[in-house]
Every structure is written in structure tokens, then in C-alpha cells.
Amino acid sequence: MPVDSMALESFPRMNEDDLRTITCGVYQVKLSPYHSEDDGLVRVKMQSRHTTLKQYELWLRFNEAAVQSWFCMCRAGARVVWMCSHIASVMWFLAYAR
């Protein structure tokens, strides 16, 4: 079910330095609706900026202290090291910008 930002008050807050450390840089955000699957899991559907008919689906698992894990269905999101720009932009928005 769609949720508003008030429903994710438990998402950990981070400053810009924390975000740069975990995301290897901060990206511009164009966030699609996000959904709370359970208390510590958020699912986001994000429209591709390059391909009109393409959407990416991603998940972030978190607790009040930290983001524990993430996964994105884009090609870069399936890599083993670090995270894609979709995950980085959602984390930037939820942890800092809102």
C-alpha cells in the first residue's frame, strides 16, 4: 500500500557526509511512490530517466539505526560491490532531504 513520508519516520537520518560514504556520492532525486512492505522494508518503483517504458523496482531494509541491505532490479543493482544510483537517490531522499 502507498505510504506518505510520515509512515517512514523510523528510517534512519543521515547527514551528507554519511550519505556520501555509503553511496559514493549524492545523486539528484526524482522519486516515484514508495511502499512500506513491513516496518523495516521499503519498496520503490522508479521511472527510468533514459528509457520511457522502463521502470526499476528496488527494496531497502532498515532499522532505526541503519540501512541494513538493499537491492535494485537494474543491471548495476545486481552487482556485488556498493549500490546503484537508484538506491543512492532513494537513500538520499529518505535519510536526508525530506
N, C-alpha and C positions, 0 to 999 in steps of 0.2 A: 504494500500500500504506500502511496506517496506520503512523504512527511515534510514538515517545514523545519527550518533551522532550529527552532526551539526543541524539537524532539531529539536533537543530537547534542544537547548541552553537555553530555558526558564525553564528547570527543575531545581528546587532549589538546590543549592550547600550546602553540609553539611560537617562538619569535623567529624573525627572518634568518638568523644565523642557524638555528636548529633546522629549519626547513632546507636551507642551502646544504647543510651537512648531509641530511638524509636523502635529498632529491638530486644532488649535484647541480643545483641551480634552481631558480624560481621561474615558472612559465606563466604567460598570460592565460587567464581563465575564461573559458566560455563553457559554463557548467550546465549540463542537462539536469532534468529532475533526478533526484536520488531517492532511494527507498531504504527503509530500515527493515532488514530481514529478521533480525533479532536485536537484543540490546547492544551487542558488540559487533554487529556486522552491517555494513552499508553496501548497497548495490547501486551503481550509477550507470546510466545509459548516456553515452556522449556521441554527438554527431561528429563525423569526420570533417575536418576543415578542408580536406583536399578532394574527397570523393563524395558527391552529393548523396548517393544511395547507401553509403556505408555508415554503420553505427558500431560503436565499441561498447562492450559491457565489461565492467570492472567491479571488483569487490575489495573492500578494506575491512580487516578485522582489527578491533582496538579495545582497549580498556581505558579507564580514566587517566592512566599514567603514560601510555604509549600506544603507538600504532604497532601492532604485533606482526601482521602479514598483509600482503596484497597480491592481487592477480588481475591482469588485463588480458582480454582476448585478442589484442592486436599482436602483430608479429614481434614487435620489440618487447611486449609484455611477457612473452613466453620465455625470454632469455633468463639465464640463471643469475647474472650479475646486475644488481641495482634495480631500477624501475624505469618505466616508460614515461613520456611526458603527460599522458592521460592521468596516471596515478599521481604524478607530481602536482598537476594543476588542481586536482580534487583535494589533495592534502593541503596545498597552499590555501585554498578557499576555506575548508572546514577548520583548519588549525590556526589560521592567521587572519584572513581577510574579512570574514563575517563578523 
